[in-house]
């Protein structure tokens, strides 16, 4: 039987995580290791300044006390697996909210998949996009996400993982009913429009503090609907191949010329 390691960045009690595990259990043995608390936008961070503890909640379901998604994958390979017993696949999600464009670099969800492929294990990050007010989660739940991930995993297990080493699939699910989805579309990561929204407040003792706001889902338009943003907006499930080589290869020659 195939074995899938599941994690997320929304915490062990996230409805998205539980929906993902439910969708995968008919297809493989599922082991869940997730953070104790929400770790959204923690990026590819490892915890190096304090010890971490596995807390077993039930069989094959653990929370990692105050760990990050990357910690969950890294330490799972130490505690729960070994060289002769590795998971066949790591899936991170279902994230509550989009992970598209440059937000991939912030994402704890995507970073768990990054850690998996660094360790030589194929991986998928999956996120449920919702509208800015969040009502799409309540309206549509995770039915389309569950259906989509099951199809992808079945295809992988029936053949092979479609990407080479150190690359993972980043999946974003549109906020629509499953029956209205137009299918899968392979995309590139788009360019998000960023702002600097943060609210300033004062505590009862007058000390100033800041709270970073939730950015709006706005992006730079491109022709052909080839980006993750546009595919999701058009009702497609977006599949973006992501590689960990961040070198801007097109600019190497120009940089060399600049140094002369």
C-alpha positions as CSV (number, residue, x, y, z in Angstrom):
1,X,0.0,0.0,0.0
2,X,1.2,3.5,-0.8
3,X,2.0,5.9,2.0
4,X,1.3,9.6,2.0
5,X,2.6,12.1,4.6
6,X,0.2,15.0,5.1
7,X,0.9,18.4,6.7
8,X,-0.3,22.0,6.5
9,X,0.4,25.5,7.8
10,X,-3.1,26.2,9.3
11,X,-2.7,23.9,12.2
12,X,-3.7,20.3,13.1
13,X,-7.4,21.1,13.6
14,X,-7.9,22.9,10.3
15,X,-10.9,21.8,8.3
16,X,-8.8,21.9,5.2
17,X,-6.3,19.4,6.6
18,X,-9.0,17.1,7.8
19,X,-10.7,17.3,4.4
20,X,-7.4,16.4,2.7
21,X,-6.8,13.4,4.9
22,X,-10.4,12.2,4.2
23,X,-9.9,12.5,0.5
24,X,-6.7,10.5,0.5
25,X,-7.5,7.6,2.9
26,X,-9.3,5.6,0.2
27,X,-6.1,5.8,-1.9
28,X,-3.2,5.2,0.6
29,X,-2.1,4.9,4.2
30,X,-2.1,8.5,5.5
31,X,0.1,9.9,8.2
32,X,-0.7,13.4,9.4
33,X,1.9,15.6,11.1
34,X,0.8,19.2,11.4
35,X,1.7,22.3,13.4
36,X,0.0,22.9,16.8
37,X,-0.9,26.4,15.8
38,X,-1.4,28.3,12.6
39,X,1.9,29.1,10.8
40,X,0.6,30.9,7.8
41,X,3.3,32.9,5.9
42,X,6.1,31.3,7.9
43,X,8.0,30.4,4.7
44,X,10.6,27.7,4.6
45,X,11.6,28.1,8.2
46,X,13.1,25.5,10.5
47,X,13.0,25.8,14.3
48,X,16.6,26.0,15.6
49,X,16.3,27.8,18.9
50,X,14.1,25.4,21.0
51,X,13.2,21.7,21.2
52,X,10.1,20.3,19.5
53,X,7.7,17.6,20.6
54,X,5.5,15.2,18.7
55,X,2.1,14.8,20.3
56,X,0.2,11.7,19.1
57,X,-3.5,12.6,18.9
58,X,-4.6,9.3,17.4
59,X,-3.1,6.5,15.3
60,X,-1.0,8.1,12.5
61,X,-2.1,11.6,13.5
62,X,0.4,13.9,15.2
63,X,0.7,17.6,16.0
64,X,4.2,19.0,16.3
65,X,4.3,21.3,19.4
66,X,4.8,24.8,18.0
67,X,6.6,23.5,14.9
68,X,6.5,24.9,11.4
69,X,5.4,23.0,8.3
70,X,9.0,22.5,7.3
71,X,9.7,21.1,10.8
72,X,6.8,18.7,10.4
73,X,8.3,17.2,7.2
74,X,11.9,17.3,8.3
75,X,11.3,15.7,11.7
76,X,8.8,13.2,10.4
77,X,11.5,11.8,8.2
78,X,13.6,11.3,11.4
79,X,10.9,10.0,13.7
80,X,8.4,8.2,11.6
81,X,10.3,7.1,8.5
82,X,13.8,5.9,7.6
83,X,15.8,5.1,4.5
84,X,13.9,1.8,4.0
85,X,10.5,3.2,4.8
86,X,9.9,6.5,3.1
87,X,6.5,8.1,2.2
88,X,5.6,7.8,-1.5
89,X,4.3,11.3,-1.5
90,X,4.0,14.4,0.7
91,X,0.9,16.6,0.3
92,X,0.6,19.9,2.1
93,X,-2.8,21.6,2.6
94,X,-5.6,22.1,2.0
95,X,-4.5,25.6,2.7
96,X,-7.3,28.1,3.6
97,X,-6.6,30.8,1.0
98,X,-4.6,31.1,-2.2
99,X,-0.9,30.5,-2.7
100,X,-0.3,32.0,-6.1
101,X,2.3,34.2,-7.7
102,X,5.1,35.5,-5.4
103,X,3.1,34.4,-2.4
104,X,4.6,31.0,-2.9
105,X,7.8,32.4,-1.2
106,X,5.8,33.3,1.9
107,X,3.8,30.1,2.1
108,X,4.3,27.6,4.8
109,X,2.1,25.2,2.7
110,X,4.4,25.5,-0.3
111,X,7.5,25.3,1.9
112,X,6.5,21.9,3.3
113,X,6.4,20.6,-0.3
114,X,9.8,22.3,-0.9
115,X,11.2,20.4,2.1
116,X,9.9,17.1,0.8
117,X,11.4,17.4,-2.6
118,X,14.7,18.5,-1.0
119,X,14.6,15.2,0.8
120,X,13.9,13.4,-2.4
121,X,10.2,12.8,-1.9
122,X,7.6,13.9,-4.6
123,X,5.3,16.6,-3.2
124,X,2.1,18.6,-3.9
125,X,1.0,21.8,-2.2
126,X,-2.8,22.4,-2.5
127,X,-4.7,25.6,-1.6
128,X,-8.3,26.6,-1.7
129,X,-8.7,30.1,-3.0
130,X,-11.5,32.1,-1.5
131,X,-13.0,35.5,-2.2
132,X,-11.7,38.4,-0.1
133,X,-14.6,38.3,2.4
134,X,-14.1,34.5,2.8
135,X,-17.7,33.5,2.1
136,X,-16.7,31.0,-0.6
137,X,-15.3,28.6,2.0
138,X,-18.7,28.5,3.7
139,X,-20.5,28.3,0.4
140,X,-18.5,25.6,-1.3
141,X,-16.4,23.9,1.3
142,X,-13.6,21.6,0.1
143,X,-15.5,19.3,-2.3
144,X,-13.7,20.5,-5.5
145,X,-10.3,20.4,-3.7
146,X,-10.9,16.8,-2.4
147,X,-12.1,15.7,-5.9
148,X,-9.1,17.3,-7.6
149,X,-6.4,16.0,-5.3
150,X,-7.8,12.5,-5.5
151,X,-7.6,12.6,-9.3
152,X,-4.0,13.8,-9.2
153,X,-2.9,11.2,-6.7
154,X,-4.6,8.4,-8.6
155,X,-2.8,9.5,-11.7
156,X,0.6,9.7,-9.9
157,X,0.1,6.2,-8.4
158,X,-1.1,4.7,-11.7
159,X,2.1,6.0,-13.4
160,X,4.7,8.2,-12.0
161,X,5.3,11.7,-10.6
162,X,5.5,14.0,-13.5
163,X,8.3,16.3,-12.4
164,X,12.1,15.7,-11.8
165,X,13.9,16.1,-8.5
166,X,13.6,19.3,-6.5
167,X,10.4,20.3,-8.2
168,X,6.9,20.2,-6.8
169,X,3.3,20.8,-8.0
170,X,1.5,23.9,-6.6
171,X,-2.2,23.5,-6.9
172,X,-4.8,26.2,-6.4
173,X,-8.5,25.5,-6.4
174,X,-11.1,28.1,-7.6
175,X,-13.8,29.3,-5.3
176,X,-16.7,27.6,-7.2
177,X,-18.9,24.6,-7.1
178,X,-17.3,21.4,-8.2
179,X,-19.8,21.0,-11.0
180,X,-18.8,24.3,-12.5
181,X,-15.1,23.6,-12.6
182,X,-13.7,23.6,-16.2
183,X,-10.9,21.2,-15.4
184,X,-7.1,21.4,-14.8
185,X,-4.9,24.0,-16.4
186,X,-1.1,24.0,-16.2
187,X,0.1,27.5,-15.4
188,X,3.1,29.7,-14.6
189,X,3.1,31.7,-11.4
190,X,1.7,35.1,-12.0
191,X,2.6,38.5,-10.6
192,X,0.6,39.7,-7.7
193,X,0.0,43.3,-6.9
194,X,1.3,44.1,-3.5
195,X,0.6,46.9,-1.0
196,X,1.7,47.9,2.5
197,X,-1.5,47.5,4.5
198,X,-0.9,47.4,8.2
199,X,-3.1,48.7,11.0
200,X,-1.6,50.7,13.9
201,X,-3.1,50.4,17.4
202,X,-2.3,51.1,21.0
203,X,-2.6,48.7,23.9
204,X,-4.2,49.8,27.2
205,X,-0.9,51.1,28.4
206,X,-0.5,53.3,25.3
207,X,2.3,51.2,23.6
208,X,2.0,51.2,19.8
209,X,1.8,48.0,17.9
210,X,1.1,47.0,14.3
211,X,-1.1,44.3,12.8
212,X,-0.3,43.3,9.2
213,X,-3.6,43.2,7.2
214,X,-4.9,40.6,4.8
215,X,-3.8,41.6,1.2
216,X,-6.4,41.7,-1.5
217,X,-6.1,39.1,-4.3
218,X,-5.1,41.4,-7.2
219,X,-2.7,40.6,-10.0
220,X,-1.1,41.9,-13.2
221,X,-3.1,40.7,-16.2
222,X,-1.4,38.7,-18.9
223,X,-2.6,37.5,-22.3
224,X,-3.6,33.9,-22.8
225,X,-4.7,33.1,-19.3
226,X,-1.5,31.2,-18.5
227,X,-0.9,32.3,-15.0
228,X,-2.3,30.7,-11.8
229,X,-4.3,33.8,-11.0
230,X,-6.1,33.9,-14.4
231,X,-6.7,30.2,-14.5
232,X,-8.4,30.2,-11.1
233,X,-10.4,33.3,-12.0
234,X,-11.6,31.5,-15.1
235,X,-12.8,28.5,-13.2
236,X,-9.9,26.1,-13.7
237,X,-7.8,24.2,-11.1
238,X,-4.3,25.7,-11.5
239,X,-1.3,23.4,-11.5
240,X,2.0,25.2,-11.4
241,X,5.3,23.3,-11.5
242,X,7.7,25.0,-9.1
243,X,11.5,24.5,-8.9
244,X,13.8,25.4,-6.1
245,X,16.6,26.9,-8.3
246,X,16.0,30.6,-7.8
247,X,18.8,31.6,-10.2
248,X,17.7,34.1,-12.9
249,X,19.4,32.2,-15.7
250,X,18.4,34.8,-18.3
251,X,20.4,37.5,-16.5
252,X,23.7,35.7,-16.0
253,X,25.2,37.0,-19.2
254,X,24.1,40.6,-18.5
255,X,25.5,40.4,-15.0
256,X,28.8,39.2,-16.3
257,X,28.9,42.0,-18.8
258,X,28.1,44.5,-16.1
259,X,31.1,43.3,-14.1
260,X,33.6,43.9,-17.0
